[in-house]
């Protein structure tokens, strides 16, 4: 009988990890909550970070449950400087994954490495709300 390889909640692990980084301090609200989301909630709190999985998936290996996931991070701010500060802090944390490898034990996922692929200034086309978009490839392993 062949063992079935299963994969953990990579998106949830990404959010849980970001809640432990300096990015969270930039997004902490007056009520103590942190505005890091997997989709924009009603009310659109600003500043905020929205994590969207836009591609990727399991690597072609048979021995370990490894995935390479492409994420887009929307860094929203009240000003261009605020959105840019969130983006720069996020980029530093993503780049550091290659040196630190983070275990998100509650979800059984290890964030193994990240490669930032693109950073762009892209205000909301309707409201002109400041936004910086960061695209990255993140390697994960389910433990």
C-alpha positions in Angstrom: 0.0 0.0 0.0 1.3 3.4 -0.9 1.4 6.2 1.6 -0.8 9.2 0.6 1.0 12.5 0.8 -1.2 15.2 2.4 -0.7 19.0 2.4 -1.3 21.4 5.2 -3.1 24.8 5.3 -0.4 26.8 3.6 -2.5 30.0 3.4 -3.4 29.8 7.1 0.2 29.1 7.9 1.3 32.2 6.0 -1.2 34.4 7.9 -0.3 32.8 11.3 3.4 33.5 10.6 2.8 37.1 9.5 0.9 37.7 12.8 4.2 37.0 14.6 6.4 39.3 12.5 7.1 43.1 12.6 4.4 43.4 9.8 1.7 42.7 12.4 2.9 45.7 14.5 2.2 48.0 11.5 -1.3 46.6 11.2 -2.5 46.5 14.8 -5.8 48.3 15.3 -7.0 50.3 18.3 -9.1 47.3 19.4 -6.0 45.1 19.5 -6.9 43.2 16.3 -4.4 42.9 13.5 -5.6 43.7 9.9 -4.0 40.7 8.1 -6.6 38.9 6.0 -7.0 36.2 3.4 -9.7 38.4 1.7 -10.8 41.9 2.3 -13.4 42.0 5.0 -16.5 44.3 5.0 -15.5 47.8 6.1 -12.1 47.6 4.4 -10.0 48.5 7.4 -6.9 50.6 6.5 -4.1 50.0 6.9 -4.3 46.3 6.1 -2.5 43.4 4.3 -4.5 41.1 2.1 -2.9 37.7 1.2 -4.1 36.1 -2.1 -2.9 32.8 -3.3 -2.7 33.1 -7.1 -1.0 30.0 -8.2 1.5 27.2 -7.6 1.0 23.9 -6.0 2.8 20.6 -5.1 6.2 20.0 -6.5 6.8 16.9 -8.6 8.4 14.9 -5.8 7.2 11.6 -4.3 9.1 11.7 -1.0 8.0 14.9 0.8 4.9 17.1 0.7 6.5 20.2 -0.7 4.7 23.0 -2.5 5.7 26.2 -4.2 2.9 28.8 -3.9 2.6 32.1 -5.6 1.1 34.8 -3.4 0.1 38.4 -4.0 0.2 40.6 -1.0 -1.9 43.9 -1.2 -0.4 46.4 1.2 -3.0 49.1 1.9 -2.3 52.3 3.7 -3.7 55.7 4.4 -0.7 57.3 2.6 1.8 56.1 0.0 4.5 56.1 2.8 2.4 53.9 5.0 1.6 51.4 2.2 5.3 51.4 1.2 6.5 50.8 4.8 4.2 47.8 5.1 5.5 46.4 1.8 9.2 46.9 2.7 8.7 45.2 6.1 6.9 42.3 4.4 9.6 42.0 1.8 12.3 41.9 4.6 10.4 39.1 6.4 9.8 37.1 3.2 13.5 37.4 2.3 14.5 36.2 5.8 12.5 32.9 5.4 15.4 31.5 3.4 17.6 31.9 6.4 15.2 31.0 9.2 12.6 28.4 8.0 9.5 28.9 10.1 7.5 26.1 11.5 3.8 26.9 12.0 3.3 24.0 14.3 -0.4 24.6 14.9 -1.0 23.8 11.2 1.9 21.4 10.5 3.4 23.6 7.8 7.0 24.8 7.5 7.6 28.0 5.5 10.9 27.1 4.0 11.9 29.9 1.6 10.5 32.8 -0.4 11.5 34.7 -3.5 10.1 38.2 -4.0 9.3 38.4 -7.7 7.7 41.8 -8.2 6.8 45.0 -6.2 4.6 47.6 -7.7 2.8 50.8 -6.7 -0.9 50.3 -7.7 -3.4 52.6 -6.0 -7.0 51.5 -6.1 -8.4 52.6 -9.6 -11.7 53.7 -8.1 -10.8 55.4 -4.8 -7.0 56.1 -5.4 -6.4 54.5 -2.0 -2.7 53.9 -1.6 -1.6 50.3 -2.3 1.7 48.5 -2.9 1.5 45.0 -4.4 4.2 42.4 -3.6 4.4 39.1 -5.5 6.4 36.2 -4.1 6.9 32.5 -4.5 6.9 30.7 -1.2 8.1 27.1 -0.7 6.3 25.1 2.0 6.6 21.7 3.4 3.9 19.9 5.4 5.5 18.4 8.5 
